[in-house]
């Protein structure tokens, strides 16, 4: 089984809009064992879409088109489908009623042009769009399925999850001979090459599975793919590989799939019934932002202090002015006092702190761009670690926040700190 994605829109080609739809659809199609083998972005050009539909009919079992279903002149998906299927547009009364109702609920007079949203190809099956005015379309030719969905992400996702996934599974149940599964292990603290070396011979490690190294600013994701006659067989193969990886990579593996470091440390804090506070200088609040993005973080997170100036480090956190004078604001001693200060101020079990030179200015001969000190404090100990994260300000801030949360994770789990 093979599938293809076509994203329609000049706005994506010129970089005005990011194509998040393709990432979402790729994941969903893999999950039902109809993997995407080709994804393409085209402009609002009918002749190009028609050529791609010819390719789809010849080479792919399922094609999903997103975008171009609106009522304006640059929306070319429906006109292209009419030509491709030698069809005609007809009014769908239920869709027209739905469109009118949406405008009515918003107390907006519906423009006449929006009535065109209810015009659908006569040979199509309408896919209900509960979140918008443009219905999806399901069409078939030569035993191949062509699906057109709205380009607005939340509308497209609603139609996929409420209708399309189930229809595809039912339609191609007898055609799917191998069940596909994947699992991603999240690692941090080791670069791609170092991790590869630690894992050793890939043939011995993987067996019949496949694996991809996916490096990012915060670590390396290891995506394991497998196939089997059934779900149990496919998952069993992944489990064997995962066991081998964890034996070799050990505590550098911190999570799986879509987990985040902030949700993981949050779960640990909640289970231990412990609290956390944060003092940030170089990260400017990013650690606090990440922590509170996790639902339920109020169970363990007491708050943070963003002390960017030396004056506020001294006034709010109680950092010794003499330390800043003699060692500097970017130093081990300052980071430690910041962590200790915020822990005492907030009366928490644990605390983190960050201070550094994010760039592009502020470096000295002894303190280069990218220098970061991360402090940790508990009732039993206070320490700080030094890192160098490069001269890109945004990257520096992101890496510092990630490393701080990873230090916390290792402290909470009594893992020896090694980077």
Secondary structure, 3 states (H helix, E strand, C coil): CCEEEEEECHHHHCCCCCCHHHHHHHHHHHHCCCCEEEEEEECCCHHHHHHHHHHHHHHCCEEEEECCCCCCCCCCHHHHHHHHCCCCEEECHHHHHHHHHHHHHCCCCCCHHHHHHHEEECCCEEECCCCCCCCEEEEEECCEEEEEECCCHHHHHHHHHHHHHHHHHHHCCCCCCCEEEEEEEEECCCCHHHHHHHHCCHHHHHCCCEEEEEEECCEEEEEEEEEECCHHHHHHHHHHHHHHHHHHHHHHEEEECCCCHHHHHHHHHHHHCCCEEEEECCCCCHHHHHHHCCCCHHHCEEEEEECCCHHHHHHHHCCCHHHHHHHCCCCHHHHHHHHHHHHHHHCCCEEEEEEECCCCCCCCCCCCCCEEEEEEEECCCEEEEEEECCCCHHHHHHHHHHHHHHHHHHHHCCCCCCC
